Amino acid sequence: MPERLFLRLDDDPVHGPEADVPAGTLQGVAIGEALRGHVANVMLYREDFGGAEVVERVLPDGAVRLVFSFGDAPAPGHATMAIGASVTPALVRLHGRMDGVSVTLRAGTAARMLGLPAGELRGLSVPLDALWRGAAGVLLERMANARDDAARMALLSDALVARLRASERDAAMQRAAARAVQLIVASAGQRPLREVAEAVGVGERRLQQLFNAQVGLSPRALGRLARLHGCLRALRRERMPDWAAVALDSGYYDQSHLANEFRALCGLTPTEFLGRAVSASSKTPA
């Protein structure tokens, strides 16, 4: 069965240059001011596979997502989904007519948006209607009947803002988690967790608890992803890399450590990843 690659790093507009997703499949949506601190990106996606089926390997970014499907859902009862943070790739079977919206939440937003610790969703895909007690299905129906994409996005934005306002008491924890994530990502996972905890004003044990509740991954797991993403950015600049140098520059002990992390986090060896990447024919806007 054909398999394609999907990767999106924080600074990629829609998807990364490695993703062999057909041009025009994804469209970014502008995020209103009320959601900008809580939502990293919103994407519309449309694709018709006819009678074929494609497996998409989605490389992990550590984010929690909400998905609303107006076409053929990935599985019965999965028209609305909450997808937890993960450090392993997701293999998604795509078929039929895909038409939907994906909302990527910023660190700390999931607990407020979903009403449970983000860690309870780690590595899972859960029907959103079960978490929202039927409200997700009602929202999906209203969005499906909206006159156009702009009207759909207005309904979605209003619903998300309303849920955030209903959990305002958790805003301080969200801000602390977001700050800690920012520090880890900015250092590509190389800043000691003791320093991250001190910068946020908590102890290391409390930092672990904060991440379980607000991020869905441990600080060390997020650090592994941040280090991998730094390595992937380096590979965008060097298509025939000196793997030993890339490993050391990216914060790995050696080339073997880099290879092991690639296999664990991507399900591919570094060489397989380069063979699958299509950056020379990127469809991602500059």
C-alpha positions as CSV (number, residue, x, y, z in Angstrom):
1,M,0.0,0.0,0.0
2,P,1.4,3.5,-0.9
3,E,2.8,5.4,2.1
4,R,3.5,9.1,2.1
5,L,5.2,11.3,4.7
6,F,3.8,14.3,6.6
7,L,5.9,16.6,8.7
8,R,5.2,20.1,10.1
9,L,7.6,22.0,12.4
10,D,6.6,25.1,14.3
11,D,7.7,27.6,11.7
12,D,6.3,25.8,8.7
13,P,3.2,27.6,7.2
14,V,1.2,24.5,6.3
15,H,3.5,21.5,6.1
16,G,7.2,21.0,5.9
17,P,9.1,20.6,2.6
18,E,9.6,16.9,3.3
19,A,5.9,16.2,3.1
20,D,4.7,14.6,-0.1
21,V,1.1,15.9,0.3
22,P,-0.4,17.0,-3.0
23,A,-0.5,20.7,-3.6
24,G,-3.7,22.4,-2.6
25,T,-4.7,19.6,-0.2
26,L,-4.1,21.8,2.9
27,Q,-5.0,25.4,3.5
28,G,-4.0,27.5,6.5
29,V,-6.7,29.6,8.3
30,A,-6.0,32.9,10.0
31,I,-6.4,32.7,13.7
32,G,-8.3,35.4,15.5
33,E,-6.8,37.4,18.3
34,A,-8.9,35.7,21.0
35,L,-7.4,32.3,20.1
36,R,-3.9,33.3,19.0
37,G,-2.3,32.4,22.4
38,H,-4.1,29.1,22.5
39,V,-4.1,27.7,19.0
40,A,-0.9,27.1,17.0
41,N,-2.6,26.5,13.6
42,V,-5.9,25.7,11.9
43,M,-5.9,23.8,8.6
44,L,-8.5,22.9,6.2
45,Y,-7.9,19.7,4.2
46,R,-9.6,18.3,1.2
47,E,-8.6,15.3,-0.9
48,D,-10.5,12.6,-2.8
49,F,-8.8,9.2,-3.0
50,G,-11.6,7.6,-5.0
51,G,-11.3,3.8,-4.5
52,A,-7.6,3.9,-3.5
53,E,-6.2,4.0,0.0
54,V,-3.0,5.7,1.2
55,V,-1.1,5.4,4.5
56,E,0.2,8.7,5.7
57,R,3.1,8.6,8.2
58,V,2.7,11.7,10.4
59,L,5.9,12.5,12.3
60,P,5.3,13.6,15.9
61,D,5.4,17.2,17.0
62,G,4.2,16.8,20.6
63,A,0.9,18.7,20.1
64,V,-2.7,17.9,20.9
65,R,-5.2,18.3,18.1
66,L,-8.9,18.5,17.5
67,V,-10.2,17.1,14.2
68,F,-13.6,17.7,12.6
69,S,-14.4,15.5,9.5
70,F,-17.2,16.4,7.1
71,G,-16.3,13.8,4.5
72,D,-15.5,10.2,5.2
73,A,-14.3,9.8,8.8
74,P,-11.2,7.6,9.4
75,A,-13.4,5.2,11.3
76,P,-17.0,4.9,12.4
77,G,-17.8,7.3,15.3
78,H,-14.6,9.3,14.7
79,A,-16.1,12.3,12.9
80,T,-14.8,14.5,15.7
81,M,-11.6,13.5,17.5
82,A,-9.2,14.7,20.2
83,I,-5.7,13.4,19.3
84,G,-3.3,13.3,22.2
85,A,0.4,14.3,22.2
86,S,2.8,11.5,21.1
87,V,6.5,10.8,20.6
88,T,5.8,8.1,17.9
89,P,4.6,8.5,14.3
90,A,1.0,8.0,13.5
91,L,0.1,5.8,10.5
92,V,-3.2,7.1,9.2
93,R,-5.2,5.2,6.6
94,L,-6.7,7.7,4.1
95,H,-9.5,6.8,1.8
96,G,-12.7,8.1,0.2
97,R,-13.4,11.8,0.3
98,M,-11.5,13.7,3.0
99,D,-12.9,17.0,4.0
100,G,-12.3,18.5,7.4
101,V,-10.6,20.9,9.8
102,S,-7.6,20.2,12.1
103,V,-6.9,22.5,15.1
104,T,-3.4,22.3,16.7
105,L,-3.5,23.5,20.3
106,R,-0.7,25.3,22.0
107,A,0.9,23.8,25.1
108,G,-1.3,24.2,28.1
109,T,-4.5,24.7,26.1
110,A,-5.6,21.0,25.9
111,A,-6.6,20.7,29.6
112,R,-8.7,23.9,29.4
113,M,-10.3,22.9,26.1
114,L,-11.0,19.3,26.9
115,G,-11.7,19.3,30.6
116,L,-9.1,16.6,31.6
117,P,-5.3,16.4,32.1
118,A,-3.6,16.3,28.7
119,G,-1.6,13.3,29.9
120,E,-4.7,11.2,29.9
121,L,-4.8,11.5,26.1
122,R,-1.1,10.7,25.6
123,G,-0.8,8.6,22.4
124,L,-4.6,8.2,22.1
125,S,-7.3,9.3,19.7
126,V,-10.6,9.8,21.5
127,P,-14.0,10.8,20.2
128,L,-14.3,14.5,21.0
129,D,-18.1,14.2,21.5
130,A,-17.4,12.0,24.5
131,L,-15.3,14.7,26.1
132,W,-17.6,17.5,25.2
133,R,-20.8,15.6,26.1
134,G,-22.4,15.8,22.8
135,A,-21.5,19.4,22.0
136,A,-18.9,18.4,19.4
137,G,-21.5,16.5,17.3
138,V,-23.8,19.5,17.4
139,L,-20.9,21.8,16.4
140,L,-19.9,19.5,13.5
141,E,-23.5,19.5,12.2
142,R,-23.7,23.3,12.3
143,M,-20.3,23.6,10.6
144,A,-21.3,21.0,7.9
145,N,-24.4,23.0,7.1
146,A,-22.6,26.4,7.0
147,R,-22.6,28.3,3.7
148,D,-18.9,28.4,3.2
149,D,-15.5,27.9,4.9
150,A,-15.5,31.4,6.5
151,A,-18.8,30.6,8.2
152,R,-17.5,27.3,9.3
153,M,-14.4,28.8,10.9
154,A,-16.5,31.5,12.6
155,L,-18.6,28.8,14.3
156,L,-15.5,26.9,15.3
157,S,-13.8,29.9,16.7
158,D,-16.8,30.9,18.8
159,A,-17.1,27.4,20.2
160,L,-13.4,27.3,21.2
161,V,-13.4,30.7,22.7
162,A,-16.5,29.8,24.8
163,R,-14.7,26.7,26.2
164,L,-11.6,28.7,27.1
165,R,-13.7,31.4,28.9
166,A,-15.5,28.6,30.9
167,S,-12.1,27.5,32.3
168,E,-10.4,30.8,33.0
169,R,-9.3,29.6,36.4
170,D,-6.7,27.4,34.8
171,A,-5.1,30.2,32.8
172,A,-2.1,30.6,35.1
173,M,-1.1,27.0,34.8
174,Q,-1.4,27.2,31.0
175,R,0.9,30.2,31.0
176,A,3.5,28.4,33.1
177,A,3.4,25.3,30.9
178,A,3.7,27.4,27.8
179,R,6.8,29.2,29.1
180,A,8.5,25.9,30.1
181,V,7.8,24.5,26.6
182,Q,9.2,27.6,25.0
183,L,12.4,27.2,27.0
184,I,12.8,23.6,26.1
185,V,12.1,24.1,22.4
186,A,14.3,27.2,22.1
187,S,17.3,25.1,23.4
188,A,16.4,22.2,21.1
189,G,16.0,20.1,24.2
190,Q,19.5,20.8,25.5
191,R,18.6,23.1,28.5
192,P,18.8,21.2,31.8
193,L,15.3,20.6,33.3
194,R,16.5,22.0,36.6
195,E,17.1,25.4,34.8
196,V,13.7,25.2,33.1
197,A,12.0,24.5,36.4
198,E,13.8,27.4,38.1
199,A,12.9,29.8,35.2
200,V,9.2,28.9,35.6
201,G,9.4,29.2,39.4
202,V,8.6,25.6,40.3
203,G,10.6,22.5,41.4
204,E,11.4,19.7,39.1
205,R,8.7,17.4,40.5
206,R,6.1,20.1,40.1
207,L,7.4,20.7,36.5
208,Q,6.7,17.0,35.8
209,Q,3.1,17.4,37.2
210,L,2.6,20.5,35.2
211,F,3.6,18.8,32.0
212,N,1.3,15.8,32.6
213,A,-1.6,18.1,33.2
214,Q,-1.0,20.8,30.6
215,V,1.2,19.4,27.8
216,G,0.6,15.6,27.7
217,L,4.2,14.6,27.5
218,S,7.0,14.6,30.1
219,P,9.6,17.4,29.9
220,R,12.2,14.9,28.8
221,A,9.9,13.5,26.0
222,L,9.3,17.0,24.7
223,G,13.1,17.6,24.9
224,R,13.6,14.5,22.7
225,L,11.2,15.9,20.1
226,A,12.8,19.3,20.2
227,R,16.2,17.8,19.6
228,L,14.9,15.8,16.7
229,H,13.2,18.9,15.2
230,G,16.5,20.7,15.5
231,C,18.2,17.9,13.6
232,L,15.5,17.9,10.9
233,R,16.0,21.6,10.4
234,A,19.7,21.0,10.0
235,L,19.0,18.4,7.3
236,R,17.0,20.9,5.4
237,R,20.2,22.9,5.0
238,E,22.4,19.9,4.1
239,R,21.2,17.3,1.8
240,M,24.4,15.2,1.9
241,P,25.1,15.4,5.6
242,D,28.1,14.4,7.6
243,W,26.1,12.3,10.1
244,A,28.6,12.4,12.9
245,A,28.8,16.2,12.7
246,V,25.0,16.5,12.5
247,A,24.6,14.3,15.6
248,L,27.0,16.3,17.7
249,D,25.6,19.7,16.5
250,S,22.1,18.5,17.3
251,G,22.9,17.4,20.9
252,Y,23.2,13.7,20.4
253,Y,26.0,11.7,22.0
254,D,27.1,10.2,18.7
255,Q,25.8,9.0,15.3
256,S,24.4,5.8,16.8
257,H,22.4,7.8,19.3
258,L,20.9,9.9,16.5
259,A,20.0,6.8,14.5
260,N,18.3,5.2,17.5
261,E,16.3,8.3,18.2
262,F,15.3,8.6,14.5
263,R,14.0,5.1,14.5
264,A,12.1,5.5,17.8
265,L,10.5,8.9,17.0
266,C,10.0,8.6,13.2
267,G,9.9,4.9,12.6
268,L,12.6,5.5,9.9
269,T,16.4,5.5,9.8
270,P,18.0,8.8,9.0
271,T,18.9,7.5,5.5
272,E,15.3,6.3,4.9
273,F,14.0,9.7,6.0
274,L,16.3,11.5,3.5
275,G,15.2,9.0,0.8
276,R,11.5,9.8,1.5
277,A,11.9,13.6,1.8
278,V,11.0,15.7,-1.2
279,S,12.4,19.1,-0.2
280,A,13.8,19.6,-3.7
281,S,10.2,19.8,-5.0
282,S,8.7,21.5,-2.0
283,K,5.1,22.8,-2.3
284,T,5.5,24.8,0.9
285,P,5.4,28.6,0.4
286,A,8.5,30.4,1.4
